[in-house]
């Protein structure tokens, strides 16, 4: 599987279930929602996303554009959320994924905190 296929499969799986998506996460993966602190491995990803989804609802990812070079995959996305205590919103996100041996070894997401705060009603 190419790095781009791994990322595509990961995003598709994450649309269905955090647990299903973890098969694409390397044991030593570094995951970071900028500017928050990084977390590590499948459990770190699961804990972070699980807590996040409790607030914003489960994600539905729509990849708008994507490019891959070597083991690096960059995508421009809309991440759709439907918070239990708010209204649905789409958050523009830029993602950077590093893939080695069929697993995501690094994942960084970049987004506007103001747009996130307006969508969720949370301030940081």
N, C-alpha and C positions, 0 to 999 in steps of 0.2 A: 504494500500500500504506500503511495506517495505521501509526503508530509501534508499536501493539500487535501488529499482524500481523508487522512486521519482527522484533520480539523473539521472538514465537512461532516464526517461521521460523528465526531464529538458534538458539534452544534446540533445536529439532528437528534442525537440521543438526549442531549440536555433539554431539548424541547419536550421530551416525553418524561424524563426522570433523572434526578441527580444520580441515583445509584447506577442507572444504566450508563451514564456518561463517564463514570469513574474508570471504566475499563480502558479508556484512552489516556489516563493520567499516570505518568511514571511514578514509581515509589518515591523518587527524590525531586519531584516537580516543585518548582517555585511558582506560586500563583500570587499575583498582586493586582488589586484594584487601586490604581494610582489615585490619590496619594496615601492610601492606607498602608499599614505594615504588611509585608509578605507573609504567606502561610506556606506550609510544606506538605507535599504528598497528598494522596487521595483523601485521607481523613481531614486534613486541613481544608481542602477544597470543599468537601462535604459539609463540614461544620460551618464554614464561611457562607456558602451558598444557602444552606439550610436556614441559618439565622436571617440572612438577607431576604429570602423568599417569604419568611414569616411576616415581614414588614411590607414587602412590595408585591407579594403574590408570585406565583411561578412565572418564569420567563418564557417568552416565545421569541426566538432569534430569527431575524431576517437579514441575511447577508446581502449587501448591496453591491459591493465590489470586493475583489480579493486578488492578491498576487502572491506568488511563491517564488523564492529563489533559494536554491539549496535546501537547507532544513528550516528556513524561516518562512512563515506564512503570515501575511498582514491582511486584515480585513476591515472593511468599513461596514457597520451594521446598524440596524435599529433593534434594540432590545425592548420588547413590549412587556409591560407589567399591568396587572389589574389588582391594586392593593385592596385588601379586605376592608380597610377603613378609609378608602379614598376613591378617586376616579382613575380609569385606565389612562395610561400615557406611554409614549414611545421615547426612549432615550437613545440619542445618537452615541455610538461607541466605536472607538478604533481599537482593534485587538492585535496583539503581536504574540505569535506562538512559535516556539522552537520545538521541533519534533526530531527525535532520535530513536532509531530502531522501532518505529511504529507507535511510539508513545510521546505524549506531550511532556517535555521536560521543563519548559518555562512558558508561562502565560501571563501577559500583562494587558490590562484593559485601561483605556484612557477615556474619560468622559468629563463633561462639565458639571461640577458640583452644584452650581446654581440651578441648572436644568433638573438635576437629580432631586435637589431640595424642593423645587417647585412641584415636581411630580409626586413626591412622597409626603410632603409637608414636614419633613425632618430637616433640622438645621445642624450643621457641623462646624 
